[in-house]
């Protein structure tokens, strides 16, 4: 069984408060043996972070940290709504970013989430992913992340 909080503590991280949906949807939706986690943004305990465009307002390193916070929020949602004792592993993640100009370092930014999932969940955190550049994200967030997990 995964002890997520211990793994996070080793990294100097703690689970944030889970955010509530900003519309008519649920944060975690379970269908059959799959848990789908709604988009998570770089919000820590109700504080909006890393707003703006990558390559203009924010650096690639900022984007990496922002995506790490998104992943931390995914972990908090799964922990609160499902429990990691019921998780077999992370399947896939879709990462979204808004950037300006010729900035083209999205894989480095998205590694912020990928790296955290593997560090915290081990082999259960290995996943496939897709990366989408978008014109605008809600609240001018630089990044957002959706995921799906297989349940035991």
ABEGO torsion letter per residue (X at the ends): XBBAAAAAAAAGBBBBBBBBBABBBBABBBBEABBBBBBBBBBBGGBBBGBEBBGAABBAAAAAAAAAAAAAAAAAAAAAAAEAAABAEBABBBBBBBBBEABBAAAAAAAAAAAAAAAAAEAAABBBBBBBBBABBBGGBABBBBBBBBBX
